[in-house]
Amino acid sequence: MSELIDTTQMYLRTVYELIEAGIEPRRARIVERLHQAGPTVSQTVARMERDGLVFLRDGRTIALTDEGFAESRNVMRRHRLSECLIVNDIGVDFHGAHEEACRWEHVISEPVAEKMAAMLGAPRFTPYGTPIPGSDDQDIPLLDLLGTDLATAVGSGLAQAEFVLVDEHAQCQPRLLAELQEAEIVPGTAVQLAGEREDYLLTTASGARVHVPQEYGGSLRVRAIGPTE
């Protein structure tokens, strides 16, 4: 597969994840997520617009065409199915699977992805708790249906919660993922929430603690399981 196709798929998946997370997809956001220069991002987005994959609303917000949405959904589906296989079947550490899946998403064909899904038992969520798009979904999954982001939860005074997911942005931080894995904080784990200056603190029933930098307060999501304090 050519580097050009890889780049297009990477950009489409990034637009998908921004929309999924409720973040307006603009070129500046892609610069931040992919750590690429502004002119490079602008040129790539312009090429994708010529190819009929995206269009710009008011010259600023990137929107997916029907073709672009279908391809972005398929790339994300391959990515997240790969994460399931890499963690659950191959046994790669929690903090290493995302980066590996970023490679796999470009080389797996759609027929293989469907066989992978069947072999895995048609999973709905990845080990990180993120939803796996169906092969024929018409809507991007709304993470608002899957709990509240950590920053909002702590700001509202929520003290006890069920850990729900780590989104794509935080999955790129192996140190944070390693700390979550060491503390055995995975989707479904009960945690105590607290603010720590401008950052956040997750504490398990066993006393394990994970410090979450402010930057990722919107990337981890939780669900209330008890009264607020």
N, C-alpha and C positions, 0 to 999 in steps of 0.2 A: 504494500500500500504506500502511496506517495506521501511525502511530507506535507504536501498541499492538502490532501484529503484529511490527514491527521489533524492539521491545524484547524480546518473547517469544523471537524467534529468536536475538537476541544472547545472552540468558541461556541458552538451550538449547545454543548452541555453546560457551559458556563452561563449562557443566557437562560437555559432551562432552570438551573439551580437558583439563579437570582429571582426569577419569577416565582418559583416554588417557595422561596423564603420570604416573599413579599417585598423584595427590594427592586426598585425601578431599574431595569437593565439599561445602563448608559455606557458609553465607551469608557468613561472614567472608572466605572466599577470593574470593567474587564481589565483595565490597566492594573488595578489593585489586586484582583484575584489571580491574574496570570503573570504579573510582574513583567509586563512587556511595555516597551516605549509607546507613548501616545500616538506618534505618527504611524507606527507599525499596526496598532490596533485600528486606527482610522482607515488605513489602506485595506486591511483584511475585512473589516465590516463593509467597506465600499464594494469589494469584490463579491462578498456574500450577497449584497443587495443586487448586484448585476446578475448573479446566478439564481436569483429568485428565492432565496432562503430567508431573508429578513427584509424589513423596510423600516424607515425611521418616521416616528410620529413627531411632528413639530421640529424635525431636524435633530432631535436629541435622544428620544427614547427608542430603544431597539425593540421591534416587535417581530415575532416569527410569522412567516407565511404558513399556509397549510403544509407545504412541502417541508419547510424548515422545522415546523413543530413535529412532524412525523419523524424526521431524521433525529432531532434532538431527543425525543422520547426514546427512540431505539438505542441511541448511544448511551443514554442514562440507564436504560434497562440492561444493556450488556454490562455496563460498569457495575451496577449493583448486584446483578446475578453473579458476576465474577467475585465480588467481595464475599458473597455467601459461600461460594465454593472454596475460595482461598482461605477463609477463616475456619469454616465448619468442617470441611473435608480434608483440606491439605494441612491445616494447623498452623498457618502463618500467624504471627502475633498480631493482635488488634491494631497496633500502631504501624504495622508494615503493609497491611492489606490494601489500604486506599491507594497508595502510590503504585503498587503492583497492578491493581485493577485499572488504573489510568492507562497502563500499557495494553492490557488485554482488551479494553473496549474498542480499540482500533483494528484488531485483527480477527475477532470472532465474527463469523457470518451469522446472519439471522437464523438460518436453519439450525446451526449449532447452538445458538442462544436458546432456541425453543427446546431443543433436546436437553440442554443444561437445566432449564427451568423444570422440565418433567422429571429429570433425575433427582433434582433437589426437593421435589414435592411441591412445586409451584409456590415458593415462599412469597409472602406479601411484604416482608420487611427484611432489611439487611441486619447484620450483627450490630450495626451502629444505630438501628432503630429507624432508618430512613425508608420511606415507602418505595417499593419496586414498581415502576409503571407497568401496566399490562401491555400486551402486544397491540391492543386496539383501543386503548384509552383515548377519550376525546378531550379530557381536561387534565391539566397539570394538578397533581395532588396538592391540597392545601394543608400546609403544616399547622395552620391555626386549628385544624381538627385534631391535632396530635399534641395538645398541651400548650403551655405558655413558655415563652423564652425566659431564661434564668434571670435576666436583668429585670424584666417586668415582675416576675414572681417575687423576687427579693424586695423590689420596690413597693410591692403591695402588702408586704408583711407576711407572706406565706412562709411558714417555718418547717413544715414537713411535707414531703412530696415523693412521688414516684418518678424516677429518672426515665425519660422517654427516648431521647435521641441526641446524637451529635451530628450536626449538619455538615455539608461538604466543606464549608470554609474552615471549620475547626478540625476536620479530618486531615488537613494538610499540616497539622502541628503534631509531629510524632511524640514530642515530650509530654504534651497534655494527654494524648491517647495512652501512652505508656503508664502515666500516673493513674488514669481512670482504670486501666486494666489491672494494675497492681492493687488498687483499692477494691477491685471487684465491683466497680460501678458500671453496670450494663443496663440496657433497657429492662425495666421492671424492678430495679433495686430501689428500696426505700432510702431516702437521704434526708438529712437535716440541712436546711438552707440558712445562710447567713451572709451579710455583707462584711467585707474585710477592707476597710478604707474605701477605695473606689472599685475594688475587685470583689470576688465572690468566693465562698467556701462551701464545699460539699462534705458532709460527714456521714459515714455509714453507722449502722447499729454496732459494729465491731470497733468503732473508733477511728477507722481509717479516714484520712482527710485529704482532699484535693483542692488546691488553690486554682481558681479559674480567673485568668486575667480579664480585665474589663472588656478588652477587644472581643472576647468570645462570649460575652454575656447574652448576646442575641443568637448564638450558634448552638447552645445547649438548651434543650427543652425539657420541662417537667410537667407533671400533672398532680393536682392537689389530691391528697389522700387523708387529710385531717384538717381540723380547724386552724385558722390563722391565729397568730398570737399578736 
